[in-house]
Amino acid sequence: MLQRFHMPIFRGLEGFRADWLRSDIPAGLSIAAVGLPSAIAYPAIAGLPPETGIYASIVAPVAYALFGPSRLLVVGPDAGTMAVLAAVMGTVIAAQPAGTSADPVAIASALALGVGGFYFAARLLRLGVLASFLSRPILVGFFAGVSISILVGQIGRFTGVRIESDGLLPPIAEIIRKSALIHWPTLLFGLAMFALLWIVKATRLPVPGPVVVVVVSVILSAIFNFEAAGIRVVGDLPTGLPSFSLHALSQMPMDRIVLGSAAVFLISFGSSIVAARSFGARSGEEVDANQELIGLGAANIAPGLFGSFPIAVSDSRTAINLAVGGRSQAAGLVSAVTLMAALLFLHDALRILPIPALAAILAAAAISLIDVHELRKIWHISRMEFVFALIAMFGAISFGVLNGVIVAIAATLIYLLRKTMFPRDVLLGRIAGRDGFYDMQRFPDARGIPDIAICLIQGNLLFYNADYVRIRLQAIADGLPAETRWFILDASAIAHIDSTGAAALDAVQANLSGRGIAFGVAHLNAEATELLERAGVVAGIGAENFFDDTEDALRAARLGDGSDRPLAGGHK
């Protein structure tokens, strides 16, 4: 067990050479420059103070540098994860006893510890496969819905109006009712910063847009004294570094903490692995999902121990790391040191950072979560998968982000069940002059074999599709010529059979026996054959009617008929 739980300590610094610092130091400075605005802005999504984002951006990269397997991935606050965290914190706060004052930071820290615990438990159970549980279309749709929720959440920060309602339409209706209270200087400045972000992006300046917005807005705030003009600013931040703090978990509703941690973990890991695989494909770095569970688990526990919140792989920071040429996790350590310096020496500048500027950064980040190109691609590839992307999107918008997680999971399960509930069945035949058996629907030249039907089932035979397969096989038998004497099931595509599937095959055998047709099974794997033996199906069909391959079954059928005449395709 311990060997399977191998800790990838310092894997991200493996092979480190001193000359790499020439690339890692600029990369680390660039990561910090990009990360600082989002570190201050993202906590607002969950109603947390700005310093918690800086703390997470310091301790999480350090933990990942120690335990993460990747040289290039950078972890930190993530808009999608923060949106799920906000919904989870709402349910935890609502479950607090009446008269109890909830500490949002303590709740967020407890959830970070819970998320980290789920990461380590998943690694212990080798559940890296969970990375594939939320399909790409589901994640694309879900994050599109999350982005719209985040955009709606910025209405109050853009307008200076306190918005008390939740959801999609109620906040919009509320701001319309309160339009007389809109603080127009706040709105105009927020829109100006939002436009500045897009101008920087369109002109492809070498400096990231959020950095430009933070610098410009702080300078303007200092010159024109925005705080005195009624434009809200960040306010005082702690001047010290993050310190170890373990909050009293016993005073929290642990059932909500555990369930909420599971929801955040699922979204955090799903989005992180999608990002890791995407960047891994660009850099040629192989992604081991099970090892990433350890790195991401440590990177979540660290913020939980230092008064912060759950994190994920950061697309923007990782992209900057790749673009600047980072070679190892030393870049993440440099970014952490840089943010420590910012916290210690840039306190006065950060204090007067206008809230509308943060709203503009959050709105731009939310829009970036809407992957229109990928949605178009999904539409082109599969209409059904596009529908599930829309279901996930509208689930997050209509039912809230946390319920949207449940909707996304349900949509995934429905999609998987839909793909396996109705396995394809085909009749196989011969093509003259060629070996093997061919789908007679796909190959017009394929011809059936006199007196013998060969049917291929392309899927497992389990409780939820056993009746469908039984009905299909009986329907095929109904359409066979009267002279048919053998029905051979090609089970080469059947990986699993359960007791319900065994009962279905038993019913098929009984039906065929009543028609005077012998039933044979070919290519069935050993595990499924053993199950049929225990269920008594092998005895019912006859052990002699189970064959290693379809050629053996066909040969036995001919011998059973006393026939040695040439088969279609020239075989005997």
Secondary structure, DSSP 8 states (H G I E B T S, - for coil): -TTTT---TTGGGTT--GGGHHHHHHHHHHHHHHHHHHHHHGGGGGT--HHHHHHHHHHHHHHHHHH-S-SS--EE--HHHHHHHHHHHHHHHHTS-TT----HHHHHHHHHHHHHHHHHHHHHTT-GGGGGTS-HHHHHHHHHHHHHHHHHHTHHHHH-------SSHHHHHHHHHTGGG--HHHHHHHHHHHHHHHHHHHHT-SS-HHHHHHHHHHHHHHHHTTTTTT--B------S----B---GGGS-HHHHHHHHHHHHHHHHHHHHHHHHHHHHHHT----HHHHHHHHHHHHHHHHHBT----EE-HHHHHHHHHHT--STHHHHHHHHHHHHHHHH-HHHHHT-BHHHHHHHHHHHHHHT--HHHHHHHHHH-HHHHHHHHHHHHHHHHS-HHHHHHHHHHHHHHHHHHHHHS-EEEEEEB-TT--S-EETTT-TT-B-BTTEEEEEEES-B-TTTHHHHHHHHHHHHHTS-TT--EEEEE-TT---B-HHHHHHHHHHHHHHHHTT-EEEEES--HHHHHHHHHTTHHHHH-GGGEESSHHHHHHHHHHHTT-----TTS--
